[in-house]
C-alpha cells in the first residue's frame, strides 16, 4: 500500500531540494527523519515536514506502521518562477528570478 504527501509552490529551487531528497530515497521513514534532522540545508526542513505529513497520512489510513515504511519515490518538479525587477545604473533593470518547486513524497509498505 502507498501513501503520498505533496507540497506545491515551495519557495526554494528544485536543485537545492534534490540534493536532500537523493539522500533519503530508499530508506525507512524513521531513519530518513533522523538523517533530515542533522542536515544543515534549508531543504531538509521542508522535506522533513512533507515526510511527517506522509507518515501521518499512513497512520490515518491505517495502512502500516509509519516508522517502518520505506521512502520509495520523491519527485521534485520545477514550479512557476516569479520575476521581479531591480533597478540598475543608466536606467536599466535586472530580472530577479524567484524559483519555486513542487515536491511529492511516496511511502511504500515493505
Buried (B, 14 or more C-beta within 10 A) or exposed (E): EBBBBEBEEBEBBBEBBBEBBEBBEEBBBBEBBEBBEEBEBEBBEBBBBBBBBBBEBBBEEEBBEBEEBBBBBBBBEEBEEEEEEEEEEEEEEEEEEEBBBBBBBBBBBE
